[in-house]
Amino acid sequence: MIWLTKKDLEQTAPADIAAFRSPIPTQIVSNGEFMPAPQTVQQRQVEERIKELADRFGCTLGLNRRTFLQTGCGMAAAFLAMNTVYGPLFTVDAAEATDLDAAAERLKRLRHQFIFDDQLHFVRDDYANPRILRLGEYAKNWNPILKEQAITLQRYKFENFIKEVFLDSETTLGLLSGFEVRTIEPQWGKMIWRYKRMLKRIKADPASASYKDEAMTANTSERADHFVEMFADKIPLTHGAPKRPPVASGHQAA
């Protein structure tokens, strides 16, 4: 959704055209809900340093700048550039920016990190407003895989939510939008019962439903079970939810 005014839009340019294609953003990019701040002097310094390192290290590896920045070495170079401008904030070795094997080894060691998604959404089962489909259609600009798929309301509902969070990503903890509280609370018990049945079926037959060739491993199955149990016991932590009455000590109001 674009909430910027006509005047705002006249002062901005599409990020996929104007912004430098870096592994790490070198300026604030708006999603259309707010006016982005101009690039700072330090952000510009980081950008120039990334370009310099990409040209130098990429030449050594026989890669042009754009290809180099798409590698693990390119990511390491971006962190090196930020350390140069902001000080030694990130643990990164120069070897990771010059040796593809060293970068791959670092990536391997960093797997299974704690990943926190601060804005998760899904809609209730009977949600039928087709306007939300525009989001998926717009996302096709960045995800070429979506261009081959039909965007339906099922993509935004709980079953696909479990697939995207617990099968296709490495998310450890997520924060549900307050939108879910407003839309599912009236039929809480019925939906939790349905979700538990759904997970039981998926564990028994991982290839069922919309999961196709995905397999729900014991680990992801346990995580999903835990999520639903937590979901059934209490209203999940949310942001942007309506104010609620005070609750007993030891619990947190949304």
N, C-alpha and C positions, 0 to 999 in steps of 0.2 A: 504494500500500500504506500502511495506517495502522499505525504502530508505537507510537503514543502509548497510554499506559495509560488506563483508565477515569477515573482521577483527573486525568490530564493533560487529557483531553477536556472534563472538567467546568470547567476553567479557561480554555478557549479558545472561540472562536466562529468559524463559517465566514467565511473572508476575503471571499468575494463578498457577504457581508451586513454584516459589521462593519467592514471596512477601507474607508478613503476611496478613492474611484475617482479616482486621480491618474495622470497620464502616467508618473510615476516613483513607485515605492512609498515611502511615508512611515513604514513600520515593517516589521520582519521578518515574513515570512509563511512558515509551515512547509508543506512538501509532505506532511506526515504522518510523516516519518522522524525528526523531532526536535522538541523543545519550543521554540516561538519565544520570544525574549526580549521583555519588555515594551517599548512605545514609549518612547524616551528624550525628555528635555525638548527637545533640539534638533530631533529628528524631529517633535515636536508643533509646534514653532515653524515649521518648514518647511511643514507641512501647513496651518497657519493662514494663512501668507503666500501659499501657492498659492491658497487660497480667496479671499483678499482681492484678489489680482491677477486671478483669473478673473472675479470679479464686476465689477471696474472695467473691464478691457479687453474682456470679453465684452459689457458694456453698450454700449460704443463701437461694437462690430461688430454689434450687434443679435442677440447670441447669449446663451442662458442659460449658467449655469456648466458644466453637464454637456456641452453641445454644444461650448462653447469649449475645454474640456480635451481634446476629441477631435481638435482641429486642430493644425497645426504651431505656431500661436501659443501654444496651451496647453502644448506641450512646452517652448517657449522660456520661457514664464512659470515653469514648474517649475524650470528651471535658474537663472533670475533669483532665485527664492525661495531656492534652496540657496546661491547666492552671498551673499545677504543674511545668512544664518545662519552659514555656514561660512567666509566670506571669498571673494575672487575666484578661485575654482578653475576655473570654466568660462568659455570664450569665448562670450559671447552678448550680443547687442545688444537694447536695449529695443524697437527698431523691429520685431524679429522676433516680439515678443509682441503687437504692436498692428496689424501689417499682414500680411494673409494672403499677399500677393504676396512680401513680403520673406522670410517664413517658407518659402515654396515655393522661392524662389531659393537660400536657404541649404541646404535639403534637396538641391537639385540639385547644389550644389557639393560636398556631402559624400558623394555616391554613390561606389561602388567603394572604400569604406574597407576596411581590414584587419579582418576579422571572425573571431574565434577562438571556436569552440564547444568547451567543455572537457568535454563528456560526450556522446559519440555511441555508439549501439548498433545492432547488427543481430544476427540469429540465424542459425545454420547452415541449410543447405538442407533437412536432414532433421529439423529441429526440429518437434515435433508436439504439444507440451503446450498445450492450449487455455486454460490459466489466464491466459496472457499477454494474451489477447483482452480481459480486463477493463480493461486500461489504455486501449485504444481506446474502449471503451464509456464509461469514465469521462470521457475527453477530450471527449465529445459535449456535456458541460455547458458547455464554453467555446468549442468550434468548431461552429457550427451547420451548416457544410458536411458534417461527419461524420455528422450525423443522417440525411442522405439516402444514406449509403453503408453497405455491409455491411463489418463489421470481420472480416477473415480473416487467417490467418497470413502470407500474402504481403506484407501491409503491413509486417511486421517483418523481412523478408529482404533480401538484398543488392540485388536489382533495384530495389526501392522505395527503399532507402537511397540509391542513386545518384540516383534521381529527386528525392528530397526535398533532398539536399545540393547536387547539382550543377545541378539545373534549377529547383527551386522556391525556393531560398534563395541568398543571396550569401555563403555561408560561404567563407572563404579557407583556413583551417586548422582541423582538427578533432582532438580527442583521443579515441581509441577506448577504451571501457571494457575493463578486464581480462577481462570476461566473454567477449569475442570470442576472446582468446588461448586460453582454456580450451576453448572449444567448437569452434574451427575448426582448431587446430594439428594434430590427428591426421590430417586429410585436406587439408592445406595445398595441395600441388601440384595435386590434382584440382580443388579449388575455384578456384584462381587461373586454371587453364586455362579453366574454364567461364566465369569472369568476363570474361576477355579476349575470348572468343567472343561473349559477350553484348554487350559494348561495341562490337565490330566490327559486329554486326548492327544495333544501334541507330543507329550513325553512318550506315550504309547506308540505313536506313529509319527515320527519327526518329519516325514515327507508329506504329511497331510496339509489340509487347508491351503493357504497361499504361500507356504514356505518352499514349495517345489523341491529343489535339490539340497536345501539347507538342512543340516542335522543339528538338533538341539542336544548338545552334549550334557553330561551330568552336571558340569559346572554351571552352564547357563541356565539349565533347568532349575537348579537349586536357587540361583539368584532370582529367577522369575517367581518361583514359589514364595520366596521370602518377601519379594515386593508385594505380591498380592495379599499375603498374610498381613503385612504392615498396612496395606491400603485398606483392608477390611476392618482393622482394629481402630484406626483413627483417621481423621481428615489429614491428608498429606500436607507437608510444609508447602506454602504457596507464597507467591508474590503477587501483589495487586488484588488480593481478595478483599471482599467487604469486611469491615470490622465485626468481630464476634464477641460475645460476652466473655468475661474473665473465666478461666478454668482453674481447676485444682492445682496446687503446688506440684511441681515436677513435670508439668506439661506446658506446652507453648501454644498460645493462641495464634491463629493465622493473622 
